[in-house]
Amino acid sequence: MEFDAVVVGSGPNGLAAGIEMARAGCSVCVFEARDTVGGGARSAELTLPGFTHDVCSAIHPLALASPFFNTLPLAKHGLEWIQPPAALAHPFDDGTAAVLELTIERTCATLGPDAHAYAKVFAPLVRNSVKLIPEILAPPAHLPRHPWALMRFGMKAVQSAQKFIDRHFKASHARGLFAGIAAHSNMPLDHRPTAAAGLLLGMLGHSGGWPMPKGGSQKLSDALAAHLTSLGGRIVTGTPITRLGQLPSARAILLDVTPQQLLQLSGEQFPPSYRWELHKYQYGPGVFKMDWALNSPIPWKADACRRAGTLHLGGSAEEIAAGEEAVAKGRCPERPYVLLAQQSLFDASRAPQGKHTAWAYCHVPRGSKVDMTERIESQIERFAPGFRDCVISRHTMTPLDFENYNPNYIGGDITGGIQNILQTVARPSLRISPYSTPVDNLFICSSSTPPAAGVHGMCGYYAARAALQRLGYNRHTRG
Ligand SMILES: Cc1cc2nc3c(=O)[nH]c(=O)nc-3n(C[C@H](O)[C@H](O)[C@H](O)COP(=O)(O)OP(=O)(O)OC[C@H]3O[C@@H](n4cnc5c(N)ncnc54)[C@H](O)[C@@H]3O)c2cc1C
């Protein structure tokens, strides 16, 4: 065999899988279709020279909390986290904002009559976060070390965000804040388990923050790639894999791809039942994304917005819910829920002196060709009048641009498949080890496996553990 392990795809999960195999002593080679590593964690000068934009992911509470990334010497390889003073601001039409601050107390100060209810929800989660994070970011079939903490979280998380909001919060600020966080799930808010995203990301906001890598998301990927190389791993870029026969011989092959590509690459080797499971795997809505080069910071009406790395623009919980429901029904909302990041306010390396960047996207139906530029910019203007006057240059990406950029984004779905209850448990299929396939040496390691979307590398880590077990390795031997 030429290698112990070959990995296809250098997204956060592909690199994590490669690192875990390499630190167990395996020889590893990673093949990446594009000319740079990183998958959904890359940066580029999308607008003008000197302006660094995050092409996909921008804000990294999951990477900071990742039990796997936390075992790696990424700082040694140049990764530096920047924590904005506040994780998130959610502005309203009256010029006020709900703010997800590092402390629960300061957050509560922005939530009026729901302050007590908010603290009652989040204080126990934050107290237990050290126990909870590794449990939540693990495959569903694992043996929990903290079953009670996990069960208490699970009972809340399994609800729809809508139900959760109605049960716990009565006023606009807490309702809007929770709805905006839960809408990261990219599903209608009356579907289960959308409360999970609200609870997990809210808890992470208080336990570690919502940071960004200094210099852009690419720095995280570069640090992972540098660590893999330091362990002896090889990375070959600019090489799309269209058939497994292209790969050198290996004892294990780990694919950082979604079920649709898994079928294309190796479907004929699978029994009909597994092929059927992969065929019926469901993808979610797409995204329309914009990046701007700006003359000045965004002129938010609410001062608190200037302290936050991330903004959720959509107003009330009801408005956000209506927008997400429209998307699920195949329509582009007139007033979309917009996720926005303003990295250059906290990281001067992102733009020339005195200039700024902004990053934003909204959900749209999968494969939508509708240009959302006007609607996204109108949502920003609504909370920051004069925004358009700050724009020097803009760059847009439709769902199909995303699929062309990275074949894992089927129709622009950035989550690797919808995260409903079925596809939380059976991701991508119902197997004891969802990372294994019916072909002995073939594994799937992308966000289409547990614990699903986000830059945390845990899918890759657990896929590598499954492969190592199959190859007869026990615990890792190198750091
Ligand atoms: C617009 C946008 C915003 C996002 N925002 C955030 C955020 O702020 N925070 C967050 O945590 N997450 C965010 N995400 C989600 C996050 O980027 C993904 O969940 C994560 O990157 C998934 O990692 P992965 O390794 O499974 O796959 P990917 O990152 O998609 O990587 C897959 C890699 O495999 C390569 N590849 C695929 N097929 C082949 C092939 N046949 N041959 C060779 N190479 C191949 C691709 O080129 C790609 O490099 C965002 C995503 C997008 C698109």
The ligand as an SDF file (V2000), in Angstrom:
LIG
                    3D

 53 58  0  0  0  0  0  0  0  0999 V2000
  -21.5450   31.0410    3.2840 C   0  0  0  0  0  0  0  0  0  0  0  0
  -21.1900   30.0930    4.4040 C   0  0  0  0  0  0  0  0  0  0  0  0
  -21.1250   30.5540    5.7010 C   0  0  0  0  0  0  0  0  0  0  0  0
  -20.7980   29.7060    6.7420 C   0  0  0  0  0  0  0  0  0  0  0  0
  -20.6320   30.2310    7.9900 N   0  0  0  0  0  0  0  0  0  0  0  0
  -20.1430   29.4460    8.9790 C   0  0  0  0  0  0  0  0  0  0  0  0
  -19.6860   30.0410   10.1800 C   0  0  0  0  0  0  0  0  0  0  0  0
  -19.6520   31.2780   10.3140 O   0  0  0  0  0  0  0  0  0  0  0  0
  -19.2490   29.2070   11.1620 N   0  0  0  0  0  0  0  0  0  0  0  0
  -19.2000   27.8470   11.0090 C   0  0  0  0  0  0  0  0  0  0  0  0
  -18.7920   27.1290   11.9400 O   0  0  0  0  0  0  0  0  0  0  0  0
  -19.5880   27.2630    9.8400 N   0  0  0  0  0  0  0  0  0  0  0  0
  -20.0350   28.0360    8.8170 C   0  0  0  0  0  0  0  0  0  0  0  0
  -20.3290   27.4800    7.5970 N   0  0  0  0  0  0  0  0  0  0  0  0
  -20.3770   26.0120    7.4620 C   0  0  0  0  0  0  0  0  0  0  0  0
  -18.9860   25.3780    7.3690 C   0  0  0  0  0  0  0  0  0  0  0  0
  -18.2030   26.0640    6.4150 O   0  0  0  0  0  0  0  0  0  0  0  0
  -19.1320   23.9020    6.9860 C   0  0  0  0  0  0  0  0  0  0  0  0
  -20.0390   23.2650    7.8630 O   0  0  0  0  0  0  0  0  0  0  0  0
  -17.7880   23.1920    7.0550 C   0  0  0  0  0  0  0  0  0  0  0  0
  -16.8420   23.8100    6.2070 O   0  0  0  0  0  0  0  0  0  0  0  0
  -17.9450   21.7260    6.6620 C   0  0  0  0  0  0  0  0  0  0  0  0
  -16.6660   21.1500    6.6330 O   0  0  0  0  0  0  0  0  0  0  0  0
  -16.3700   19.8410    5.7860 P   0  0  0  0  0  0  0  0  0  0  0  0
  -14.9310   19.5330    5.9690 O   0  0  0  0  0  0  0  0  0  0  0  0
  -17.3710   18.8040    6.1180 O   0  0  0  0  0  0  0  0  0  0  0  0
  -16.6480   20.2270    4.2480 O   0  0  0  0  0  0  0  0  0  0  0  0
  -16.1630   21.4370    3.3820 P   0  0  0  0  0  0  0  0  0  0  0  0
  -15.6830   22.5330    4.2160 O   0  0  0  0  0  0  0  0  0  0  0  0
  -17.2700   21.7010    2.4250 O   0  0  0  0  0  0  0  0  0  0  0  0
  -14.8960   20.8800    2.5920 O   0  0  0  0  0  0  0  0  0  0  0  0
  -14.9800   19.9130    1.5880 C   0  0  0  0  0  0  0  0  0  0  0  0
  -13.7020   20.0010    0.7580 C   0  0  0  0  0  0  0  0  0  0  0  0
  -13.6320   18.8540   -0.0780 O   0  0  0  0  0  0  0  0  0  0  0  0
  -13.2660   19.2460   -1.3890 C   0  0  0  0  0  0  0  0  0  0  0  0
  -13.8070   18.2450   -2.2870 N   0  0  0  0  0  0  0  0  0  0  0  0
  -15.1150   17.8730   -2.3980 C   0  0  0  0  0  0  0  0  0  0  0  0
  -15.2430   16.9140   -3.3300 N   0  0  0  0  0  0  0  0  0  0  0  0
  -13.9900   16.6660   -3.8040 C   0  0  0  0  0  0  0  0  0  0  0  0
  -13.4630   15.7630   -4.7690 C   0  0  0  0  0  0  0  0  0  0  0  0
  -14.2560   14.9270   -5.4430 N   0  0  0  0  0  0  0  0  0  0  0  0
  -12.1280   15.7760   -5.0050 N   0  0  0  0  0  0  0  0  0  0  0  0
  -11.2990   16.5880   -4.3070 C   0  0  0  0  0  0  0  0  0  0  0  0
  -11.7480   17.4670   -3.3790 N   0  0  0  0  0  0  0  0  0  0  0  0
  -13.0700   17.4910   -3.1260 C   0  0  0  0  0  0  0  0  0  0  0  0
  -13.8950   20.6190   -1.5580 C   0  0  0  0  0  0  0  0  0  0  0  0
  -13.2400   21.3700   -2.5620 O   0  0  0  0  0  0  0  0  0  0  0  0
  -13.6810   21.2110   -0.1650 C   0  0  0  0  0  0  0  0  0  0  0  0
  -12.4150   21.8440   -0.0680 O   0  0  0  0  0  0  0  0  0  0  0  0
  -20.5900   28.3150    6.5070 C   0  0  0  0  0  0  0  0  0  0  0  0
  -20.6320   27.8420    5.1910 C   0  0  0  0  0  0  0  0  0  0  0  0
  -20.8900   28.7240    4.1430 C   0  0  0  0  0  0  0  0  0  0  0  0
  -20.8460   28.2310    2.7230 C   0  0  0  0  0  0  0  0  0  0  0  0
  1  2  1  0
  2  3  1  0
  2 52  2  0
  3  4  2  0
  4  5  1  0
  4 50  1  0
  5  6  2  0
  6  7  1  0
  6 13  1  0
  7  8  2  0
  7  9  1  0
  9 10  1  0
 10 11  2  0
 10 12  1  0
 12 13  2  0
 13 14  1  0
 14 15  1  0
 14 50  1  0
 15 16  1  0
 16 17  1  0
 16 18  1  0
 18 19  1  0
 18 20  1  0
 20 21  1  0
 20 22  1  0
 22 23  1  0
 23 24  1  0
 24 25  2  0
 24 26  1  0
 24 27  1  0
 27 28  1  0
 28 29  2  0
 28 30  1  0
 28 31  1  0
 31 32  1  0
 32 33  1  0
 33 34  1  0
 33 48  1  0
 34 35  1  0
 35 36  1  0
 35 46  1  0
 36 37  1  0
 36 45  1  0
 37 38  2  0
 38 39  1  0
 39 40  1  0
 39 45  2  0
 40 41  1  0
 40 42  2  0
 42 43  1  0
 43 44  2  0
 44 45  1  0
 46 47  1  0
 46 48  1  0
 48 49  1  0
 50 51  2  0
 51 52  1  0
 52 53  1  0
M  END
$$$$
